[in-house]
Amino acid sequence: QVRLVESGGGLVQAGGSLRLSCAASGSISSIGAMGWYRQAPGEQRELVATFTSGGSTNYADSVKGRFTISRDNAKNTVYLQMNSLKPEDTAVYYCNMVQRFVYYWGQGTQVTVSS
């Protein structure tokens, strides 16, 4: 009953910026953590950033200082502001949400950073 829809991906040159959005809908009651993962071709999915219900954030070392995760609880939406993008950031980015210890995933949005 819970759906996550990502948007905002696209093609950008190195050094550019993108803002990803993930809107949750359906049976939303008490959202815990929300976060972003990414998976490059031939690679395993990795954690990019998380935002807990208590306001704590966590970032992968590779994106610290460049990416910012934020939440709009009124809209049940989580964002990922990506600045100073690098070619190695190229991946499919997936939104994740935890509600009552159940994990939900979006379908992903492609981010491609050209050199």
N, C-alpha and C positions, 0 to 999 in steps of 0.2 A: 504493500500500500504506500510505500515511500519511494519517491522518485527523485533522482538527482540529475540535473541537466547542466552540463558545462557549456560555456561559450567564451568567445574572445580570442581563440587561437588564430594563428595565421602565419604568414611569412614576414619576417623582419630581418633587417640587416644587423650585423654585429654592432653592439653598442646601443641598439634601439630598445624600445620598451613595448610591453604588452600588458594588458590587464585581463586576467581570467576571472570569470564569474561562475558560480555554481549555486543554483537555486534549488532548494528542497521543497517538495510539495507532497501532498497526501496526508497520511496519518502522522502529522508532526505534533509532538506533545512536549517532550523534554529532551532536547538535543544535548548530547554530551560534547565530545570533541568533534571538530571538523578539520579536514586537512586536504593536502594535495600530494599526490604521488605522480611519478612519471616513469615512463618506460621507453627507452630507445630501442631501435631495431636490433635484435639479437642480444639484448641485455635484459637483466632482471628488473622488475619494478622496484623503485626505490622511493623512500619517503623524502619529500621536499620540505614540507612545512606543516605544522599542526597548530590548532588554536582550540584550547580547551574551553569548557563552559565557564571556568573560573577566570579566564582571561590570560592564561599563560600561553606563550608561543614557543615554538621550537623549530629550528631550521637545520637543514643539512649544512655541513661545513662548506660545501661547494657553492651555496647560494647566499650565505650570510653576508649582509651588507648590501646585497643587490635586490633581494626579493623581500616583500612584505605581505604577510597574511593578515586579513582583517575579517570581521564579521558584522553583519547587520541582522541582529536577532529579530527585529520587527519584520524583516523580509525573508527570514530563514535562508539567508544567502551568505556565502563565504567568498572572498575575493583573494586573488593572488596578483599583486602588483610586481611585475618583473622588469627591472631596469638593468642597464648595462649588459644586455644579453650577449651570450657567447655561443659559438657554433655547438659546443658541447651541451648546451641546454636543449638542443633539438630532441624532441621526444613527444610522445602522446601523454598528455597530462590528464590525470584522473582525479575527480573529486571523491572524497570519502566522508562519511558521517557515521557517528556512533550514537545510537539511541537505545537505551536500556540494554546495553551490552550486545546489540546487534549491529553489525557493520553493513552499510549500504554503499554502493558504488555507482558512479555515473558511467556513461559510455566513452568518455574521453574526448579531448579536443587536441588537434595536432598543432604543435608549435615548431616551426622551422626557422632556424637562424642561419643566415648565409654569412660567409666570411667576406 
